[in-house]
């Protein structure tokens, strides 16, 4: 099992920045990728960004150039730096860890972009 703990959500004005963090614990040795998804009210869960075990990264088109995913100190902790936030970024953000045996999810952290 893998446990994921997210932090860093909150309220920010349009154009502002937020940094989300996610720390994985448990059976982390065979994690092949970690990433972020988000779910806006009344909508499905959408992929945002991910970082692979070789540190390569990938982004959804809607956030490319504004969001950056990176490792924090260890391969089992990642951060999502979100800049130039727009109101449509309002959602619950979920950390994801992918192992060969399946995906694991955090509880989610709320991000609200509003003036």
C-alpha positions as CSV (number, residue, x, y, z in Angstrom):
1,X,0.0,0.0,0.0
2,X,1.0,3.6,-0.6
3,X,-0.2,6.5,1.5
4,X,-0.2,10.0,0.0
5,X,-0.5,13.2,2.1
6,X,-1.2,16.5,0.3
7,X,-0.8,20.0,1.5
8,X,-0.7,23.6,0.3
9,X,-4.2,24.2,-1.0
10,X,-6.1,27.4,-0.3
11,X,-7.7,30.6,-1.7
12,X,-5.8,32.7,-4.1
13,X,-6.8,35.6,-6.4
14,X,-6.7,35.3,-10.2
15,X,-3.2,35.6,-11.5
16,X,-1.7,34.4,-8.2
17,X,0.3,31.4,-7.3
18,X,0.1,28.4,-5.1
19,X,2.3,25.4,-4.4
20,X,1.0,22.0,-3.6
21,X,3.0,19.3,-2.0
22,X,2.6,15.5,-1.8
23,X,4.5,13.0,0.3
24,X,4.3,9.3,-0.3
25,X,4.9,6.6,2.3
26,X,4.6,2.9,2.5
27,X,5.5,0.6,-0.4
28,X,7.1,3.3,-2.5
29,X,10.1,1.5,-4.0
30,X,8.3,0.6,-7.3
31,X,6.5,3.8,-7.9
32,X,6.9,4.6,-11.6
33,X,5.3,8.0,-11.6
34,X,3.6,10.6,-9.4
35,X,1.2,13.2,-10.5
36,X,-1.6,15.5,-9.9
37,X,-5.2,15.4,-11.0
38,X,-8.1,17.8,-10.3
39,X,-11.8,17.6,-10.0
40,X,-13.9,20.8,-10.4
41,X,-17.4,20.9,-8.9
42,X,-19.8,18.8,-11.0
43,X,-17.1,17.5,-13.3
44,X,-14.9,14.5,-13.7
45,X,-11.3,14.1,-12.5
46,X,-8.8,15.4,-15.0
47,X,-5.1,14.8,-15.2
48,X,-2.9,17.9,-14.7
49,X,0.8,16.8,-14.6
50,X,3.1,13.9,-13.8
51,X,6.7,13.2,-13.1
52,X,8.3,9.8,-13.9
53,X,10.9,7.9,-12.1
54,X,13.5,9.2,-14.5
55,X,12.4,12.8,-13.7
56,X,10.8,13.4,-17.0
57,X,7.6,15.4,-16.8
58,X,4.4,15.7,-18.7
59,X,1.6,18.3,-18.6
60,X,-2.0,18.8,-19.7
61,X,-2.2,21.4,-22.4
62,X,-4.3,23.7,-20.3
63,X,-1.6,24.2,-17.7
64,X,1.6,23.8,-19.7
65,X,3.9,26.8,-19.2
66,X,2.1,27.9,-16.0
67,X,2.4,24.8,-13.7
68,X,5.6,23.0,-12.8
69,X,5.8,19.6,-11.2
70,X,9.1,18.7,-9.4
71,X,10.5,16.5,-6.7
72,X,10.9,17.7,-3.2
73,X,14.1,16.3,-1.6
74,X,13.2,12.7,-2.3
75,X,11.8,10.7,-5.1
76,X,8.7,10.0,-3.0
77,X,7.7,13.7,-2.5
78,X,6.5,16.0,-5.3
79,X,5.3,19.5,-5.6
80,X,3.1,21.3,-8.0
81,X,3.9,25.0,-8.5
82,X,0.9,26.8,-10.0
83,X,1.4,30.2,-11.4
84,X,-0.9,32.6,-13.2
85,X,-3.9,30.9,-11.8
86,X,-7.3,31.3,-13.4
87,X,-10.8,30.9,-11.8
88,X,-11.3,27.7,-13.8
89,X,-8.5,26.1,-11.9
90,X,-10.8,26.0,-8.9
91,X,-11.0,22.3,-8.0
92,X,-10.0,19.6,-5.5
93,X,-6.4,18.6,-6.4
94,X,-5.5,15.0,-5.9
95,X,-2.0,13.5,-5.7
96,X,-1.5,10.2,-7.5
97,X,1.1,7.5,-7.3
98,X,1.4,4.8,-10.0
99,X,2.8,1.4,-9.3
100,X,2.8,-1.6,-11.6
101,X,0.0,-3.0,-9.3
102,X,-2.2,0.1,-9.7
103,X,-2.8,3.7,-8.7
104,X,-3.0,5.3,-5.3
105,X,-4.7,8.5,-4.4
106,X,-4.5,11.1,-1.7
107,X,-7.5,12.7,0.0
108,X,-7.3,15.8,-2.0
109,X,-6.7,19.5,-1.3
110,X,-9.0,22.3,-2.2
111,X,-7.7,25.1,-4.5
112,X,-10.0,28.1,-5.0
113,X,-9.2,30.9,-7.4
114,X,-11.4,33.9,-6.8
115,X,-11.3,37.6,-6.2
